[in-house]
Amino acid sequence: MKKIMILLLLVAPWPALAQTSASFKLEEHVFNAGGHPLDGTVFGSASFKVSLDAIGDAALGGGFSSASFRMDGGFVGWYPPPGEVPGLRFTDRDTLAWNPERSVGVYNLYRDLMSNLSGLGYGNCRQKELESETATETDVPPPDDGYFYLVTAVNRLSEEGSKGFDGSGIERPNPAPCP
């Protein structure tokens, strides 16, 4: 006896996208975007036949979500793994800014004293769940020292990205992520 497994996904009105994160990969394929396929769609062999007459579009409306997934219109939402946040800079005396990161849901800002940089801690959580690409910093470091800052992106699956790479190309650890 032959077993045949066929997986048909709901039809979406948007292009099919491969969805990945650090823990999964999901691919969707649009058969028809609803209605009758042109000249019918038939899959078959000597032992089986599948004919698709009509497939409806995804039901849009309220989505489902939890800390580890989000589902809209029948599909898991596409959230790529978070990457390194580029372009961290001061735009004036008190405002830090950075370039947007493509997978972001929110950002976390880390800070520590320059004198602690040799300990390879790479900063403690200073501000968490920032929704824009800016933060305000008014603290003044102690005399003969300074602050360093790093920003991480957190996607909508709560996966936090990298603090970047050090001068030798090794990824900076994040032993104490923002709570």
Secondary structure, 3 states (H helix, E strand, C coil): CCCCCCCCCCECCCCCCEEECCCCEEECCCCCCCCCCCCCEEEECCCCEEEECCCCECCCCCCEECCCCEEECCEECCCCCCCECCCCEECCCCEEECCCCCCCCEEEEEEEEHHHHHHCCCCEEEEEEECCCEEECCCCCCCCCCEEEEEEEECCCCCECCCCECCCCCECCCCCCCC
